[in-house]
Amino acid sequence: MIFARFMAIYGHKFKSCFESEVEIRIAKREWALSLRGYGERELVAAIDHCKTKLAWMPTISEFIEVLRTQTGDFGLPSVRQAYEEACRYAQVPSQHSWSHPAVYQAGRQTGWFELRGEAERQIYPLFSYNYDLLCRRVRAGETLSTPVIQALPDRSDNTVIEQMEQWAEIVGLDMSEATKLLFYMTKPRHTRVRQRFRQQAVQKCQEQGITHPLPE
């Protein structure tokens, strides 16, 4: 169905993507393997999106990204959104209400310590791989789990949260906005990644006219 629609939509542009019938058969098989778990409704919506937005037939990765942005994709956030959420709450994963169980499970499989301390260029590919596998399981009908939020978090985590809340109150920001600036506080102390995120926060504070010092 997908290739028939693309052939009708893109005409000679579609044919120019393949040199032979053999290539088309191989491509069809790869597309079918990559799109397992998606229903007809999601596929039709994604094709219609491509028809109105893309001048050329999309690659598999581009088409999957379109699928992920369509409503009804099992509530799964994009891989970038999932990665940012996992990094933001890697310090306290059991105390966060996750947007989707697949995000939590991808973070757990990737490693909370690694998400807190490793550079993005090193850890993002692994997280993306784990998340993609989990998304496929969700689309195939599997139910994933998330941890029960702890009623009594440990004191070290409380200290970080309290520092965030105190700083947010002083500068007059909502906690949701403050945590974006104070994201570096979820990273281990004395690491380069923490220092890099803190420097970015300093710059954003300057742009917003916030003069109160950031917590260390």
C-alpha positions in Angstrom: 0.0 0.0 0.0 2.8 2.4 0.9 4.8 2.1 -2.3 1.6 2.2 -4.4 0.7 5.5 -2.8 4.2 6.9 -3.2 4.3 5.9 -6.8 1.0 7.7 -7.4 2.1 10.8 -5.4 5.7 11.2 -6.7 5.5 9.7 -10.2 8.9 9.8 -11.9 10.6 11.0 -8.8 9.6 7.7 -7.1 10.9 5.6 -10.0 14.2 7.6 -10.0 14.9 6.3 -6.5 15.3 2.7 -7.7 17.4 1.4 -10.5 15.6 -2.0 -10.9 12.7 -4.1 -9.7 15.1 -6.0 -7.5 15.9 -2.8 -5.6 12.2 -2.1 -5.2 11.6 -5.6 -3.8 14.5 -5.2 -1.3 13.2 -1.7 -0.3 9.7 -3.0 0.2 11.0 -5.7 2.6 13.1 -3.2 4.6 10.1 -0.8 4.9 7.8 -3.6 6.0 10.3 -4.7 8.7 10.8 -1.1 9.9 7.1 -0.3 10.1 5.9 -3.4 12.0 3.5 -2.4 14.7 2.0 0.6 13.0 -1.6 0.4 12.0 -3.2 1.4 8.7 -4.6 4.6 10.2 -1.2 5.8 11.3 0.4 4.9 8.0 -2.3 6.6 5.9 -2.0 9.8 8.0 1.8 9.8 7.6 1.6 9.3 3.8 -0.9 12.2 3.6 1.5 14.4 5.5 4.3 13.5 3.1 2.1 14.3 0.1 1.5 17.8 1.3 4.9 18.6 2.9 7.7 16.6 1.0 8.7 17.1 -2.6 10.5 13.8 -2.7 9.7 10.3 -1.3 11.0 10.2 2.3 13.6 7.8 3.6 12.6 5.2 6.2 14.0 7.3 9.0 12.2 10.4 7.8 8.9 8.5 7.4 9.2 7.1 11.0 9.8 10.6 12.3 6.6 11.7 10.6 4.8 8.7 12.2 6.1 9.7 15.6 4.8 13.3 15.3 1.3 12.2 14.2 -1.4 12.0 16.9 -2.3 8.6 18.0 1.2 7.1 17.9 0.5 5.2 21.1 1.4 8.4 23.1 5.1 8.0 22.4 7.1 11.2 22.4 9.8 11.8 19.8 13.2 10.3 20.5 14.6 13.8 21.2 11.8 14.6 23.7 12.3 11.2 25.3 16.0 11.7 25.6 15.7 15.2 27.2 13.1 13.9 29.7 15.4 10.9 30.6 18.4 13.2 31.1 16.4 15.7 33.1 15.1 13.1 35.6 18.0 10.7 35.6 18.9 11.8 39.1 15.5 10.8 40.5 13.9 8.4 38.0 11.7 6.7 40.6 10.2 10.1 41.6 9.1 11.3 38.2 5.8 10.8 36.5 7.0 9.7 33.1 5.3 10.8 29.9 5.4 7.2 28.7 6.8 3.9 30.2 9.0 3.5 27.1 10.9 6.6 28.1 11.6 5.3 31.6 12.6 1.8 30.3 14.9 3.3 27.7 16.6 5.4 30.4 17.0 2.4 32.7 18.5 0.3 29.9 20.8 3.0 28.8 21.9 3.7 32.4 20.9 6.6 34.7 24.5 7.2 35.7 25.6 7.4 32.1 22.7 9.7 31.2 23.8 12.0 34.0 27.5 12.0 33.2 28.3 11.1 29.6 28.4 13.6 26.8 25.4 13.6 24.5 27.4 12.5 21.4 28.3 9.3 23.3 25.1 8.4 25.1 22.4 9.7 22.7 22.9 7.0 20.0 22.6 4.2 22.6 19.5 5.8 24.1 18.0 6.2 20.7 18.6 2.6 19.9 17.0 1.3 23.1 14.1 3.7 22.7 13.4 2.6 19.2 13.3 -1.1 20.2 10.9 -0.3 23.0 8.7 1.8 20.7 8.4 -1.2 18.4 7.3 -3.4 21.3 4.7 -0.9 22.4 3.3 -0.7 18.8 3.2 -4.5 18.7 0.8 -4.4 21.7 3.2 -5.0 24.7 2.6 -3.2 27.9 5.6 -1.6 29.6 5.8 -0.6 33.3 7.1 2.4 35.2 8.2 2.6 38.9 5.7 3.5 41.6 6.6 7.0 42.7 8.3 6.9 46.1 6.4 8.6 48.9 9.5 9.4 50.8 12.4 10.3 48.5 15.9 10.1 50.0 17.4 13.2 51.5 20.0 13.9 48.9 17.4 14.2 46.2 15.3 16.4 48.5 18.2 18.8 48.9 18.5 19.3 45.1 14.8 19.8 44.7 14.7 22.2 47.7 17.6 24.3 46.2 15.7 24.4 42.9 12.5 25.6 44.6 14.3 28.2 46.6 16.1 29.6 43.6 12.8 29.6 41.6 11.0 31.5 44.3 13.8 34.1 44.6 13.9 34.9 40.9 10.1 34.7 40.5 9.9 31.7 38.1 7.6 28.8 37.9 9.2 25.5 39.0 8.7 24.1 35.5 10.7 27.0 34.0 13.3 27.0 36.7 14.1 23.3 36.2 14.9 23.9 32.6 17.6 26.4 33.7 18.7 24.3 36.6 18.9 21.1 34.6 22.7 21.0 35.2 22.0 20.2 38.9 20.8 16.7 37.9 24.4 15.9 36.6 27.1 14.7 38.9 29.2 17.4 40.6 32.6 18.3 39.2 31.9 16.8 35.8 32.4 18.5 32.4 28.8 17.9 31.3 27.5 19.6 34.5 29.8 22.6 33.9 28.7 22.8 30.3 25.0 22.8 31.1 25.6 25.3 33.9 27.4 27.7 31.5 24.4 27.4 29.1 22.1 28.3 32.1 24.3 31.3 32.9 23.9 32.6 29.3 20.1 32.0 29.3 19.8 33.9 32.7 21.7 36.8 31.2 19.4 36.8 28.2 16.3 36.8 30.5 17.7 39.5 32.7 18.0 37.2 35.8 20.8 38.5 38.0 20.5 36.3 41.0 23.4 33.7 41.1 22.8 30.2 40.1 23.3 27.4 42.6 26.5 25.5 42.4 
